[in-house]
């Protein structure tokens, strides 16, 4: 485990929006990354869910990459 992962465990992640779905039915979903450790997460605003990104969610959408802070 490197120092950046330890900092995220101790102080929390530094999130930024990495991508949004290109499909119209994907509104309210965002792929979020951590600036520090590079961990991937997905946010669904409709159901108020924040989950680790996995291949099933990643393959479900066509992602349009962006970069902004939350």
Secondary structure, DSSP 8 states (H G I E B T S, - for coil): --HHHHHHHHH---EEEEEEESSGGGTTEEEEEETTT--EEEEETTTTEEEE--HHHHHHS-EEEEEEE-
